[in-house]
Amino acid sequence: MRHVRRRVVRRVTRLAAVAGLLLGGGMVAQAAMAGETAGVPAAPRSATLSAGGTGAGLVERLGTARTAGSWIGADGRPVVAVTDQDAAAEVRRAGAEAKVVRHSMNELKSAAATLRAAPRVPGTAWVMDYRTNRVTVQADSTVSAADWSRMTKVADGIGSFVRMQRVAGRFTTRLNGAQPILSTGGRCSAGFNVTNGKSDFILTAGHCGPTGSIWFADNQGNQQLGETVNGSFPGSDFSLVQYAAGRAGQGADVVAIGGGNGVRITGAGDAAVGQRVFRSGSTSGLRDGEVTGLDATVNYPEGTVTGLIQTTVCAEPGDSGGPLFSEGIALGVTSGGDGDCRTGGTTFFQPVTRALKALGVQLIVSPPQQGAGAAGQGAAPSGAPSASATHSAIAPGAVSPGSSAPVTGGTDGATLLARLSDPRNVGPGLLVIAGSLIALVATRWFRAEQDRKAYQRYYSATWG
């Protein structure tokens, strides 16, 4: 009898795990349509976030003539690129690692300005690579040999610290969605919920649609979400969708990451080179990677966008506008990139802090946990997350892509999985429920999978 009970518990455990997919299926990527909140324990401010803040603070103090950026080293310590030994000594006294380099931030910025002044070539991008003290120029497969030769001459005229690189695929905006919002112009993803104190909005990518676009939560057009009321693209890549009901509702501070799971958003901050980050999207799910550059410029076919975060996080058609975050801190919304999640590639993100400032709104964030200070709203000073903000969700090194913390369904904090798999709750009636659940899950899963593949086929054909 005990053996039978163990088998039943294992069977129900598997069913409960699948059931979680259905329970969480209605959540928009940043919980725009969520009725649940994430049962995620708060985590203390991490060494990664602290290192990023230390490096940025030293760069600001020493100035752009004596520094050339900062990043988080493999050991988690902040590294600051400096141009002289006196600056190096000051960095070491602050507890950071110093790397003496030849070219200052002023020189790197001057090189980027020269590239911007040259005739625009769609399919190209460039970023200041702090770790190699170079400006890296990339060109995708659409750039002709003549344009590549012309850009190479521009780079040669700047200096040997400008590196030219060819990449596979095409640099394109990622129109589709994480948990989708749909309009006549296409399918996109909600990023984060924000507010101006009077109304609530969805912050998403600007290329998703111009001002006046009407957005729906379903492809039948029955559930109207709201209307795009402000945005910028090209130049920047952000927009605001005002909720038709005026408010985001319960769960507005949660980013959905699939499988009925979510991450509480507790503040906004600027990304740091070397930082581990996560992105959520309906096509490719939860993915992680590393920030490789800041202030990147991308020449999309539709126009040039500047000031972007460059990462190794993969993305595919269907992930545009979705959230980029780390340890509960909002960092960006998906703009575009090349490659996919089979072969890898580069993905660019619009920084959240710049969008919030330009739009005059603040993030809707989780209240502080017991023992923590007030969670900061909006951008933190000096580009670093507020020290008082609670950081939750995904701790560095604790999770692999696709894993997450469970969404809870009760006031006692117990998860659905834990309740269903408790042997005391297993009985004959549960077997009947399990059989019904299998049929329901199978039907919903096949239907969702067919819809997802249909969208993928359509947009893949659109992208080429």
C-alpha positions in Angstrom: 0.0 0.0 0.0 2.9 2.3 0.9 4.4 1.5 -2.6 1.2 2.4 -4.3 0.9 5.6 -2.4 4.5 6.6 -3.5 3.6 5.9 -7.1 0.4 8.0 -6.8 2.4 10.9 -5.2 4.9 10.8 -8.0 2.1 10.8 -10.7 0.3 13.7 -9.0 3.6 15.6 -8.7 4.1 15.4 -12.4 0.5 16.4 -13.1 0.8 19.3 -10.7 3.9 20.5 -12.5 2.1 20.5 -15.8 -1.0 22.1 -14.2 1.3 25.0 -13.2 1.7 25.8 -16.9 -2.0 26.3 -17.2 -2.4 28.3 -14.0 0.2 30.7 -15.2 -0.8 30.8 -18.8 -2.8 34.0 -18.6 0.0 36.1 -17.3 1.5 38.8 -19.5 5.3 38.9 -19.3 5.3 41.7 -16.7 2.0 40.5 -15.1 -0.1 43.0 -17.1 -2.9 40.5 -17.1 -1.9 38.5 -14.0 -4.3 37.6 -11.3 -1.5 35.9 -9.3 1.6 37.2 -7.5 4.9 35.5 -7.3 5.8 33.7 -4.1 9.4 34.6 -4.3 11.5 35.1 -1.2 13.5 38.4 -1.0 17.2 38.1 -1.4 19.8 40.5 0.0 21.7 42.9 -2.3 24.1 40.7 -4.2 27.8 41.1 -4.7 27.2 41.4 -8.5 25.0 44.5 -8.1 27.4 46.0 -5.5 30.3 45.5 -7.8 28.5 47.2 -10.7 27.7 50.2 -8.4 31.3 50.4 -7.2 32.8 50.4 -10.7 30.3 53.0 -12.0 31.0 55.2 -8.9 34.8 55.1 -9.5 34.4 55.9 -13.2 32.2 58.9 -12.3 34.6 60.2 -9.7 37.8 59.8 -11.8 36.2 61.1 -15.0 36.1 60.0 -18.7 39.6 61.3 -19.5 41.2 59.0 -16.9 38.9 55.9 -17.3 37.5 53.8 -20.0 34.6 52.0 -18.4 34.1 49.3 -15.8 32.9 45.7 -15.6 32.4 42.8 -13.3 35.3 40.4 -13.3 35.1 36.6 -13.4 35.6 36.6 -9.6 32.8 39.0 -9.0 35.0 42.0 -8.2 34.6 45.3 -10.0 37.3 46.1 -12.6 37.9 49.7 -13.8 39.9 50.6 -16.9 42.2 53.5 -16.2 44.8 55.5 -18.2 47.4 56.3 -15.6 49.0 54.8 -12.5 47.6 57.4 -10.1 44.1 56.5 -11.1 45.0 52.8 -10.8 46.2 53.4 -7.2 42.9 55.1 -6.3 40.9 52.3 -7.8 42.8 49.7 -5.7 42.4 51.7 -2.5 38.6 51.5 -3.1 38.8 47.7 -3.2 38.4 47.3 -7.0 40.8 45.9 -9.6 42.5 48.4 -12.0 43.4 47.7 -15.6 45.7 50.2 -17.2 44.7 50.8 -20.8 45.8 53.0 -23.7 42.6 54.7 -24.8 40.3 56.7 -22.5 36.5 56.8 -22.6 36.7 60.2 -24.4 38.7 58.5 -27.2 36.2 55.6 -27.4 33.3 58.0 -27.6 35.0 60.1 -30.2 35.4 57.0 -32.3 31.7 56.1 -32.0 30.8 59.7 -32.9 32.9 59.4 -36.1 31.1 56.2 -37.0 27.8 57.9 -36.5 28.8 60.8 -38.7 29.6 58.4 -41.6 26.9 57.5 -44.1 24.4 55.2 -42.5 24.7 51.5 -43.4 21.6 49.3 -42.3 22.7 46.0 -40.8 25.6 47.4 -38.8 26.2 48.0 -35.1 29.0 49.2 -32.9 29.7 49.2 -29.2 32.5 50.3 -26.9 34.1 47.2 -25.6 35.5 48.1 -22.2 37.3 44.9 -21.5 39.4 45.0 -24.7 39.6 48.8 -24.8 38.2 48.8 -28.3 35.3 49.9 -30.4 33.8 46.8 -32.1 32.0 47.4 -35.4 29.7 44.5 -36.5 28.1 44.0 -39.9 25.4 41.4 -40.7 24.9 39.3 -43.8 22.9 42.1 -45.5 25.9 44.5 -45.7 27.4 44.5 -49.2 31.1 44.2 -49.9 31.2 47.8 -51.0 29.6 49.1 -47.8 31.9 46.9 -45.7 34.9 48.2 -47.5 33.8 51.8 -47.0 33.2 51.3 -43.3 36.6 49.6 -43.0 38.2 52.7 -44.4 36.4 54.9 -41.8 37.5 52.6 -39.1 41.1 52.6 -40.3 41.0 56.4 -40.2 40.0 56.4 -36.6 42.8 54.0 -35.4 43.7 50.4 -34.7 41.5 50.2 -31.6 38.4 50.0 -33.9 37.8 46.3 -34.7 35.7 45.2 -37.6 33.7 42.0 -37.3 31.2 40.1 -39.6 28.3 38.3 -38.0 25.8 35.8 -39.2 22.1 36.5 -39.6 20.5 40.0 -39.7 20.1 42.8 -37.1 16.3 43.1 -36.9 13.8 44.3 -34.4 12.1 41.5 -32.5 8.4 42.0 -33.2 6.1 39.4 -31.7 5.7 38.8 -28.0 6.7 37.2 -24.7 3.2 36.9 -23.3 1.6 38.6 -26.2 -0.1 41.9 -26.7 -1.5 42.2 -30.2 -2.5 45.0 -32.6 -3.3 45.3 -36.3 0.4 46.2 -36.7 1.7 43.0 -35.2 2.4 41.0 -32.1 4.6 42.3 -29.3 5.5 41.7 -25.7 4.7 43.6 -22.6 7.8 44.7 -20.7 7.1 46.2 -17.3 4.1 47.9 -15.6 4.7 51.6 -14.9 2.6 54.5 -13.5 2.5 58.3 -13.5 0.5 58.4 -10.3 -2.8 58.8 -12.1 -2.8 56.0 -14.7 -1.0 52.7 -15.3 0.8 51.7 -18.4 2.8 48.9 -20.1 6.3 49.8 -21.0 7.4 48.0 -24.1 9.5 48.6 -27.3 8.9 51.6 -29.4 9.1 49.7 -32.7 6.1 47.7 -31.7 3.7 50.3 -32.9 3.2 54.1 -33.3 1.1 56.3 -31.0 -2.6 55.4 -31.4 -2.0 51.7 -31.8 -4.7 49.7 -30.1 -3.6 46.6 -28.2 -5.5 43.4 -27.3 -4.8 40.4 -25.1 -6.3 37.9 -27.5 -6.1 37.4 -31.3 -9.9 37.6 -31.6 -9.8 41.3 -30.5 -12.2 40.7 -27.6 -10.0 41.8 -24.7 -8.8 45.3 -25.3 -5.7 46.1 -23.2 -5.1 49.7 -24.1 -3.6 52.2 -26.5 -0.1 53.5 -27.3 0.1 57.0 -26.0 3.8 57.9 -26.2 7.0 56.4 -27.5 10.2 56.8 -29.4 11.6 54.9 -32.4 14.0 55.1 -34.0 16.6 57.0 -32.0 15.4 55.2 -28.8 13.2 52.1 -28.6 10.4 52.5 -26.0 6.7 53.2 -25.8 3.8 53.4 -23.3 0.6 51.5 -23.7 -2.1 53.0 -21.4 -4.5 50.5 -19.9 -8.0 50.9 -21.1 -9.2 50.3 -17.5 -6.7 52.8 -16.1 -5.0 50.3 -13.8 -2.7 47.4 -14.2 -4.4 45.4 -11.4 -3.2 42.7 -9.1 0.3 41.3 -9.8 1.5 44.4 -11.6 4.9 44.1 -9.9 5.5 40.6 -11.2 7.4 39.4 -14.3 6.1 36.1 -15.6 8.8 33.7 -16.6 6.7 30.6 -17.6 5.4 27.5 -15.9 3.2 29.5 -13.5 6.3 31.2 -12.1 7.1 34.8 -11.6 9.7 37.3 -10.4 8.9 40.3 -8.2 10.3 43.5 -9.6 11.7 45.7 -6.8 13.4 48.6 -8.6 15.1 49.8 -11.7 18.9 50.1 -12.4 21.5 50.3 -15.1 23.2 47.2 -16.4 26.9 46.6 -15.8 29.3 44.9 -18.3 29.9 41.4 -17.1 26.6 41.2 -15.2 24.5 38.0 -15.5 21.0 38.9 -16.8 17.7 37.2 -17.7 15.1 37.8 -20.4 11.6 36.4 -20.7 9.8 35.7 -24.0 7.0 33.4 -25.3 9.0 32.1 -28.2 12.2 31.2 -26.5 11.1 31.2 -22.8 13.4 32.3 -20.0 17.0 32.8 -21.1 20.1 34.1 -19.5 23.4 35.6 -20.6 25.9 38.3 -19.9 26.1 42.0 -20.6 28.9 42.6 -23.0 28.6 46.3 -23.8 26.8 49.6 -23.1 25.8 52.6 -25.2 25.6 50.4 -28.3 24.4 51.7 -31.7 22.4 49.5 -34.1 21.4 50.5 -37.6 18.1 48.6 -38.1 16.5 48.7 -41.5 13.8 51.0 -39.9 16.4 53.4 -38.5 19.2 53.9 -36.0 18.9 53.3 -32.3 21.5 54.4 -29.8 22.3 53.9 -26.1 21.4 50.2 -26.1 22.6 47.4 -23.8 24.4 44.6 -25.7 24.2 41.1 -24.4 24.8 37.4 -25.2 21.2 36.5 -24.2 19.6 34.8 -27.2 16.2 36.0 -28.6 13.9 34.9 -31.5 11.0 36.3 -33.4 8.4 36.7 -30.7 10.5 38.2 -27.9 10.4 42.0 -28.7 9.5 44.4 -25.9 10.0 41.7 -23.2 11.7 42.4 -19.9 15.4 42.2 -19.1 16.1 41.9 -15.4 18.5 40.6 -12.8 17.7 39.7 -9.2 14.4 41.6 -9.2 15.9 44.7 -10.8 14.4 45.9 -14.1 17.2 46.7 -16.6 15.7 46.9 -20.1 13.2 45.9 -22.7 14.0 43.8 -25.8 14.9 45.8 -28.9 16.5 43.5 -31.5 19.5 41.5 -32.5 20.7 38.7 -34.7 20.8 34.9 -34.4 18.5 32.6 -32.4 18.5 30.3 -29.4 19.9 27.3 -31.3 23.0 29.0 -32.7 23.2 31.9 -30.3 23.6 35.6 -31.2 23.6 39.1 -29.9 20.5 40.9 -28.4 20.1 44.6 -27.7 17.9 46.2 -25.0 16.6 49.6 -24.4 17.7 50.7 -20.9 14.7 51.0 -18.6 16.1 54.0 -16.6 16.4 56.1 -19.7 12.9 55.3 -20.8 11.4 56.0 -17.4 13.1 59.4 -17.3 12.1 60.3 -20.8 8.5 59.3 -20.3 8.1 60.7 -16.8 6.9 57.5 -15.2 7.9 55.1 -12.5 8.0 51.3 -12.2 5.3 49.6 -10.2 7.4 47.6 -7.8 6.9 45.2 -4.9 6.7 46.6 -1.4 9.7 46.1 0.8 10.0 42.8 2.6 10.3 42.6 6.4 13.7 43.9 7.4 14.4 45.7 4.1 14.2 49.3 3.3 11.6 50.9 1.0 11.8 49.6 -2.5 13.0 52.3 -4.9 10.8 53.4 -7.8 12.2 54.6 -11.0 15.9 55.0 -11.8 18.4 54.9 -9.0 21.1 57.6 -8.8 24.5 57.1 -10.4 23.1 54.2 -12.5 23.1 51.7 -9.6 20.1 50.1 -8.1 19.1 51.6 -4.8 20.7 49.9 -1.8 17.4 49.8 0.0 15.6 48.0 -2.8 14.7 44.4 -2.1 16.2 42.0 -4.6 14.2 38.9 -5.2 13.7 36.2 -7.8 16.9 34.7 -9.1 20.1 34.7 -7.2 23.4 34.6 -9.0 24.5 31.1 -9.7 21.4 29.6 -8.3 19.4 29.0 -11.4 19.8 27.8 -14.9 17.7 29.2 -17.9 14.1 28.1 -17.5 14.2 27.5 -13.7 12.5 29.9 -11.4 10.6 30.3 -8.2 7.0 29.1 -7.9 3.9 31.3 -8.0 2.0 30.6 -4.8 -1.7 30.3 -4.7 -2.5 30.7 -1.0 -1.9 33.0 1.9 0.3 30.4 3.7 2.9 30.6 1.0 2.7 26.9 0.2 2.9 26.1 -3.5 0.3 24.2 -5.5 2.9 21.5 -6.1 3.6 21.0 -2.4 -0.1 20.8 -1.5 -1.0 18.3 -4.2 2.0 16.1 -3.6 1.4 15.9 0.2 0.6 12.2 0.9 -2.1 13.2 3.4 -4.0 14.8 0.5 -3.8 11.8 -1.8 -7.0 9.8 -2.1 -9.2 7.9 -4.6 -10.9 11.1 -5.8 -7.6 12.6 -6.7 -7.0 9.9 -9.3 -10.2 11.0 -11.1 -9.1 14.6 -11.0 -5.7 13.6 -12.3 -7.3 11.8 -15.3 -9.4 14.8 -16.1 -6.4 17.0 -15.8 -4.4 15.0 -18.2 -7.0 15.3 -20.9 -7.3 19.1 -20.2 -3.6 19.6 -20.3 -3.2 17.6 -23.5 -5.9 19.6 -25.3 -4.6 23.0 -24.1 -1.0 22.1 -24.8 -1.5 20.9 -28.4 -3.6 24.0 -29.2 -1.0 26.4 -27.7 1.8 24.6 -29.4 0.0 24.7 -32.8 -0.6 28.5 -32.3 3.0 29.1 -31.3 4.4 27.3 -34.3 2.1 29.0 -36.6 3.3 32.4 -35.3 6.9 31.2 -35.6 6.4 30.1 -39.2 4.7 33.4 -40.1 7.3 35.7 -38.6 10.3 33.5 -39.7 9.0 33.9 -43.2 8.6 37.6 -42.7 12.2 37.9 -41.4 13.7 35.6 -44.1 
